[in-house]
Amino acid sequence: RSPTSSKRIIFPLSHFTVASAYSISTASPSRSVYRAFELLHKVGYELLHLEGDHATVDAWAVRGTDSATLVLTNFALPRHAIATETVTLEMHSTAAPVSGEIHRIDADHANPRRRWEEMGSPEYLSAAEVDDLMKHSQCNAEPCDYTFNENKITCTFGLAPLSWTAVTFHFQARDIG
């Protein structure tokens, strides 16, 4: 090799996904991956044990100071079957939650690309169109229906294909069990 030749470096795909989250200017609509990182920043600090196994659904439970969050994804490899999955969450807790909320990133939630396509995929955007796309990129909380019986929180919801979902339960300070 000559001293001027360059060394080829191959990065795993995940590096490009993470890097793309930081390549967004403040004037452009945020991508879904940016919204996922935005929510992950808020979930907590302690990874909790989970039980269960599924071909396309992955889950992580994280405890914060006054909350517990279950983060779920529903992804499959290209040309592999994937469908909306019904998830039933059962979480043991010594205290009843004060509230529950769900954040979704999927075809219908936090999806500015879909809105851009509905606009006719304009090459150049006006300030009003950018504002509209920013609104459609938001990952807004929706109420989460749950029950609390015998120190167990139970919640059932649909997990869309190719989606990211966070279910958060809020507790009175120092009541997490």
TIRO-225012 format. One record per residue (C-alpha): x, y, z; residue in one letter. Coordinates in Angstrom, 1 decimal. Layout:
<rs>
R        x        y        z   resn
R        X        Y        Z      a
...
</rs>
This chain:
<rs>
R        x        y        z   resn
R      0.0      0.0      0.0      r
R      1.2      3.4     -0.8      s
R      1.3      6.0      2.0      p
R     -1.4      8.0      0.3      t
R     -3.9      5.2      0.0      s
R     -6.8      5.4      2.4      s
R     -8.0      2.7      4.8      k
R    -11.6      1.6      4.2      r
R    -13.8      1.7      7.3      i
R    -17.2      0.0      7.5      i
R    -19.6      1.1     10.2      f
R    -22.5     -1.0     11.3      p
R    -25.9      0.3     10.2      l
R    -26.8      1.4     13.8      s
R    -24.0      4.0     13.6      h
R    -25.7      5.7     10.7      f
R    -29.1      5.7     12.5      t
R    -27.6      7.3     15.5      v
R    -25.6      9.8     13.5      a
R    -28.7     10.8     11.5      s
R    -30.5     11.9     14.7      a
R    -27.8     14.6     15.1      y
R    -27.7     15.9     11.5      s
R    -31.0     17.7     11.8      i
R    -31.0     21.5     11.7      s
R    -33.3     23.4     14.0      t
R    -35.3     24.7     11.0      a
R    -36.2     21.3      9.6      s
R    -38.9     18.9     10.7      p
R    -37.5     16.4     13.2      s
R    -37.1     12.8     12.1      r
R    -38.8      9.9     13.9      s
R    -35.4      8.7     15.2      v
R    -34.8     12.1     16.8      y
R    -38.2     11.9     18.6      r
R    -37.2      8.4     19.9      a
R    -34.0      9.7     21.3      f
R    -35.8     12.7     22.8      e
R    -38.1     10.3     24.7      l
R    -35.3      7.9     25.7      l
R    -33.6     10.8     27.3      h
R    -36.6     11.1     29.7      k
R    -37.3      7.4     30.6      v
R    -35.1      6.9     33.7      g
R    -31.9      5.3     34.9      y
R    -32.4      1.7     36.0      e
R    -33.1     -1.2     33.7      l
R    -35.6     -3.6     35.1      l
R    -36.0     -7.4     34.5      h
R    -38.6     -8.5     31.9      l
R    -40.1    -11.8     31.0      e
R    -41.5    -12.8     27.6      g
R    -40.3    -13.6     24.1      d
R    -41.6    -12.7     20.6      h
R    -40.2    -12.9     17.1      a
R    -40.7     -9.2     16.2      t
R    -41.4     -7.4     19.5      v
R    -38.5     -6.3     21.7      d
R    -39.0     -4.6     25.1      a
R    -37.1     -2.8     27.8      w
R    -38.4     -1.6     31.2      a
R    -36.7      1.4     32.8      v
R    -37.4      3.0     36.2      r
R    -37.0      6.7     36.9      g
R    -37.3      8.7     40.0      t
R    -41.2      8.7     40.0      d
R    -42.0      6.7     36.9      s
R    -41.6      3.3     35.2      a
R    -41.5      3.1     31.4      t
R    -41.8      0.2     29.1      l
R    -40.1      0.8     25.7      v
R    -41.3     -1.5     22.9      l
R    -40.4     -1.9     19.2      t
R    -42.0     -4.1     16.5      n
R    -39.5     -4.7     13.7      f
R    -38.6     -7.5     11.3      a
R    -35.9     -8.1      8.8      l
R    -36.8     -7.2      5.2      p
R    -39.1     -9.7      3.4      r
R    -40.1    -11.2      6.8      h
R    -43.7    -11.2      8.1      a
R    -44.7     -8.5     10.5      i
R    -48.1     -7.4     11.8      a
R    -49.8     -5.4     14.5      t
R    -49.2     -7.2     17.8      e
R    -51.4     -7.0     20.9      t
R    -49.3     -6.5     23.9      v
R    -50.4     -7.1     27.5      t
R    -48.2     -5.6     30.0      l
R    -48.3     -6.8     33.6      e
R    -46.0     -4.9     36.0      m
R    -45.8     -5.6     39.8      h
R    -45.8     -2.4     41.9      s
R    -46.3     -1.7     45.6      t
R    -48.2      1.5     44.7      a
R    -50.9      2.4     42.3      a
R    -49.8      4.8     39.5      p
R    -51.1      8.3     39.5      v
R    -51.4      8.3     35.7      s
R    -50.3      6.4     32.6      g
R    -49.4      7.6     29.1      e
R    -48.3      6.2     25.8      i
R    -46.1      7.7     23.2      h
R    -46.0      6.1     19.7      r
R    -43.8      6.5     16.6      i
R    -45.4      4.7     13.7      d
R    -47.2      5.3     10.4      a
R    -49.9      7.3     12.2      d
R    -47.9      9.0     15.0      h
R    -44.8     11.3     14.9      a
R    -44.6     10.8     11.1      n
R    -43.7     14.0      9.3      p
R    -42.7     12.1      6.1      r
R    -46.3     10.9      5.7      r
R    -47.6     14.5      6.0      r
R    -44.9     15.7      3.5      w
R    -46.1     13.0      1.0      e
R    -49.7     14.1      1.6      e
R    -48.6     17.7      0.7      m
R    -47.4     16.3     -2.7      g
R    -43.7     16.0     -1.6      s
R    -42.7     19.6     -2.3      p
R    -39.1     20.2     -3.0      e
R    -39.1     23.6     -1.3      y
R    -41.2     24.3      1.9      l
R    -42.7     27.5      3.0      s
R    -42.4     28.5      6.7      a
R    -46.0     27.5      7.3      a
R    -45.4     24.0      5.7      e
R    -42.3     23.6      7.9      v
R    -44.4     24.5     11.0      d
R    -47.0     21.9      9.9      d
R    -44.4     19.2      9.5      l
R    -42.9     20.0     12.9      m
R    -46.4     19.6     14.4      k
R    -46.7     16.2     12.7      h
R    -43.3     15.1     14.0      s
R    -44.2     15.6     17.6      q
R    -44.5     12.5     19.7      c
R    -47.5     13.5     21.8      n
R    -48.6     11.6     24.9      a
R    -51.9      9.8     24.8      e
R    -53.7      8.5     27.9      p
R    -53.0      4.9     28.7      c
R    -55.9      2.7     30.0      d
R    -54.7      0.4     32.7      y
R    -55.9     -1.4     35.8      t
R    -54.3     -1.8     39.2      f
R    -55.3     -4.8     41.2      n
R    -53.4     -6.8     43.8      e
R    -50.2     -4.8     43.4      n
R    -50.2     -5.4     39.6      k
R    -50.6     -2.8     36.8      i
R    -52.2     -4.4     33.7      t
R    -52.4     -2.6     30.3      c
R    -53.2     -4.0     26.9      t
R    -52.6     -2.1     23.6      f
R    -51.7     -2.6     19.9      g
R    -48.2     -2.3     18.7      l
R    -48.1     -1.4     15.0      a
R    -45.6     -2.9     12.5      p
R    -42.3     -1.0     12.2      l
R    -43.1      1.0     15.3      s
R    -41.6      2.3     18.6      w
R    -43.8      2.8     21.6      t
R    -43.2      3.9     25.2      a
R    -45.7      3.3     28.0      v
R    -45.0      5.3     31.1      t
R    -46.6      5.1     34.5      f
R    -46.2      8.0     36.9      h
R    -46.2      7.5     40.7      f
R    -46.2      9.7     43.8      q
R    -42.6     10.5     44.7      a
R    -40.9      7.6     46.3      r
R    -43.7      5.2     45.8      d
R    -42.2      3.0     43.0      i
R    -41.9     -0.6     44.0      g
</rs>
